[in-house]
């Protein structure tokens, strides 16, 4: 354990893993609130018309504020630790998010104390039990959609990232990071909508496609804006690990040899 904690690559992997899981879980928890991107920047709603559906604006879940950090970490982990590491963290994250939703469900079903129900009436909340259930009680189809979309987008990101890296080599991390994110988030956007709203709420296909376009425009713009951040972070990690260690890790990540040692505490 002592050697594990002293190794820089192991400490970095542990930090990335912990933040990745926590960030994804927080994003799921706050995803129930919808905010207006236009209002955030002081603009009027876009009121776009796509495939006959008018009045479309950038009304997004608060979770999208945090998900870009997942994009960055996925590509950085992919670059230095490889596909096995990304998949391991992704499966762990899905398991813990599922566990969190199960605990939310159990908590909502526990009988509320009488005094607690009315504790915030002076703040405009007449029934704390109803408020608690409204905040944490996301629909089953939305939960399934978000988990399936997360898994498939992560696997797609890994696949595209390594396909691009086989062509570009160690150069142009901005291309493989941004390119893989643009592809994976297109898939993510539509899997959520198809499962949660087409299957779960019987939306029309044109409505799914139209809202998916709006969501993807936001995600694509954010992916492009974050490109310099990925490049800067990659340089800082190389400096932290040392050039020789970093280069060896990148080669191992690309080749995925059987002896590649993804850090574990055991």
C-alpha positions in Angstrom: 0.0 0.0 0.0 2.9 2.4 0.9 4.5 1.9 -2.5 1.2 2.3 -4.2 0.6 5.7 -2.6 4.1 6.9 -3.5 3.9 6.1 -7.2 2.9 9.2 -9.1 1.0 7.3 -11.9 -1.0 5.4 -9.3 -1.8 8.5 -7.3 -2.9 10.2 -10.5 -5.1 7.3 -11.5 -6.7 7.3 -8.1 -7.4 11.0 -8.2 -8.9 10.8 -11.7 -11.1 7.8 -10.8 -12.5 9.4 -7.7 -13.2 12.7 -9.4 -14.7 10.9 -12.5 -17.2 8.9 -10.4 -18.1 11.8 -8.1 -18.6 14.2 -10.9 -20.8 11.8 -12.9 -22.9 11.1 -9.8 -23.3 14.8 -9.0 -24.3 15.4 -12.6 -27.0 12.8 -12.4 -28.3 14.2 -9.1 -28.6 17.8 -10.4 -29.9 16.7 -13.8 -33.5 17.2 -12.8 -33.3 20.9 -13.0 -33.6 22.6 -16.4 -31.9 25.9 -17.0 -31.9 28.4 -19.9 -28.5 28.8 -21.5 -29.7 32.0 -23.2 -30.8 33.6 -19.9 -27.5 32.7 -18.3 -25.7 34.9 -20.8 -28.4 37.6 -20.9 -29.8 36.6 -24.4 -33.4 36.1 -25.5 -34.4 32.4 -26.1 -33.3 31.2 -29.6 -36.7 30.0 -30.6 -35.3 27.7 -33.3 -37.5 25.8 -35.7 -36.2 22.4 -36.7 -38.1 19.7 -38.6 -41.3 21.7 -38.1 -40.9 22.0 -34.3 -40.8 25.7 -33.4 -39.9 27.4 -30.2 -36.8 25.3 -29.5 -34.3 26.9 -27.3 -31.2 25.9 -25.3 -33.1 24.6 -22.2 -30.6 22.2 -20.8 -30.3 20.0 -17.7 -27.9 21.2 -15.0 -26.0 18.0 -15.5 -24.5 19.3 -18.8 -22.5 21.8 -16.8 -20.5 18.9 -15.3 -20.4 16.4 -18.1 -17.8 18.2 -20.1 -15.3 17.4 -17.3 -16.1 13.7 -17.9 -15.2 14.2 -21.6 -11.8 15.6 -20.6 -11.1 12.9 -18.1 -12.1 10.1 -20.5 -9.7 11.3 -23.1 -6.8 11.9 -20.6 -7.3 8.5 -19.0 -7.5 7.0 -22.4 -4.2 8.7 -23.4 -2.2 7.6 -20.4 -3.9 4.5 -19.1 -5.6 3.0 -22.1 -9.0 1.5 -22.9 -9.1 -1.0 -20.0 -8.8 1.8 -17.5 -11.6 3.8 -19.1 -13.9 0.8 -19.3 -13.1 -0.1 -15.7 -13.9 3.4 -14.4 -17.0 3.6 -16.6 -18.4 0.3 -15.3 -17.7 1.4 -11.7 -19.4 4.7 -12.3 -22.5 3.1 -13.8 -22.7 0.6 -10.8 -22.4 3.4 -8.3 -25.0 5.6 -10.0 -27.4 2.7 -10.1 -26.7 2.2 -6.4 -27.4 5.9 -5.8 -30.7 5.7 -7.6 -31.7 2.6 -5.7 -31.0 4.5 -2.4 -33.0 7.5 -3.6 -35.9 5.2 -4.3 -35.7 3.6 -0.9 -35.4 7.0 0.8 -38.5 8.2 -0.9 -40.5 5.2 0.3 -39.5 5.6 3.9 -42.3 7.1 6.0 -41.7 10.8 6.7 -41.7 12.1 10.2 -44.8 14.3 10.7 -42.9 17.3 12.0 -40.5 17.3 9.1 -43.1 17.5 6.4 -44.0 21.1 7.2 -40.6 22.4 8.4 -40.1 24.7 5.3 -43.6 26.1 4.9 -42.2 29.6 5.6 -40.0 29.1 2.6 -42.8 28.2 0.2 -42.4 24.4 0.5 -45.7 23.0 1.9 -44.7 19.4 1.9 -41.1 18.3 2.3 -41.9 14.7 1.4 -43.4 15.7 -2.0 -40.5 18.1 -2.6 -37.9 15.4 -1.8 -39.6 12.9 -4.1 -39.9 15.5 -6.9 -36.2 16.2 -6.7 -34.8 12.7 -6.4 -37.6 10.8 -8.1 -36.4 10.8 -11.7 -38.5 8.6 -14.1 -37.4 5.1 -14.7 -37.0 5.6 -18.4 -34.8 8.7 -17.9 -32.6 6.7 -15.5 -32.3 3.8 -17.9 -31.7 6.2 -20.8 -28.9 8.1 -19.1 -27.1 5.0 -17.9 -27.3 3.3 -21.3 -26.2 6.5 -23.1 -23.3 6.9 -20.7 -22.0 3.4 -21.3 -22.3 3.5 -25.1 -20.9 7.0 -25.4 -17.9 5.9 -23.3 -17.2 2.8 -25.3 -17.6 4.8 -28.5 -15.2 7.5 -27.2 -12.6 4.8 -26.5 -13.0 3.2 -29.9 -12.8 6.5 -31.9 -9.9 7.8 -29.8 -7.7 4.8 -30.5 -8.6 4.7 -34.1 -7.5 8.3 -34.6 -4.4 7.7 -32.5 -3.4 4.8 -34.7 -3.4 7.2 -37.6 -1.8 10.3 -35.9 0.5 8.5 -33.5 1.5 10.5 -30.4 0.8 13.8 -32.1 -2.3 15.9 -32.2 -4.0 14.9 -28.9 -6.5 17.7 -29.6 -7.7 15.9 -32.8 -8.3 12.5 -31.2 -9.8 14.0 -28.0 -12.1 16.4 -29.7 -13.0 14.0 -32.5 -13.9 11.2 -30.2 -16.0 13.5 -28.0 -17.9 14.9 -31.0 -18.8 11.3 -32.2 -19.6 9.9 -28.7 -21.8 12.9 -27.7 -23.8 12.6 -30.8 -24.6 9.0 -29.8 -25.2 10.0 -26.1 -27.7 12.7 -27.1 -29.9 10.5 -29.1 -29.8 7.3 -26.9 -31.1 9.4 -24.0 -33.9 10.9 -26.1 -34.9 7.6 -27.8 -35.1 5.6 -24.5 -36.4 8.3 -22.2 -38.8 10.2 -24.5 -39.5 8.1 -27.6 -39.9 4.8 -25.8 -40.8 6.2 -22.4 -43.1 9.1 -23.4 -44.1 8.4 -27.0 -42.5 11.4 -28.6 -42.5 11.6 -32.4 -39.3 10.9 -34.3 -39.1 14.4 -35.6 -39.4 15.8 -32.1 -36.6 13.5 -30.9 -34.4 14.5 -33.9 -35.1 18.2 -33.4 -34.3 18.4 -29.7 -31.3 16.1 -30.3 -29.9 18.7 -32.7 -30.3 21.5 -30.2 -28.6 19.4 -27.5 -25.8 18.3 -29.8 -25.0 21.9 -30.9 -24.3 22.7 -27.3 -22.2 19.6 -26.7 -20.2 20.2 -29.9 -19.5 23.8 -29.1 -18.3 22.9 -25.6 -16.1 20.1 -26.9 -14.4 22.5 -29.3 -14.0 25.1 -26.5 -12.4 22.6 -24.2 -9.7 21.5 -26.7 -7.1 23.9 -25.3 -7.9 22.6 -21.8 -7.1 19.0 -22.8 -3.8 20.1 -24.4 -2.8 22.0 -21.3 -3.7 19.2 -19.0 -1.8 16.7 -21.0 1.3 18.9 -20.8 0.9 19.3 -17.0 0.6 15.6 -16.6 3.7 14.9 -18.6 5.6 17.4 -16.5 4.2 15.8 -13.3 5.1 12.2 -14.3 8.3 13.0 -16.1 8.7 12.7 -19.8 10.1 9.2 -19.8 7.4 7.7 -17.6 4.7 9.6 -19.5 5.9 8.3 -22.8 6.1 4.7 -21.5 2.5 5.0 -20.2 1.3 6.3 -23.5 2.9 3.4 -25.4 1.4 0.9 -23.0 -2.0 2.5 -23.2 -1.9 2.3 -27.0 -0.7 -1.3 -27.1 -2.7 -2.5 -24.2 -0.2 -5.4 -23.3 -1.4 -8.0 -20.9 1.1 -7.0 -18.4 -0.1 -3.4 -18.3 -0.6 -2.7 -14.6 -3.6 -0.5 -14.0 -3.1 0.6 -10.4 -5.2 -1.3 -7.7 -5.1 -1.0 -4.0 -4.9 -4.8 -3.5 
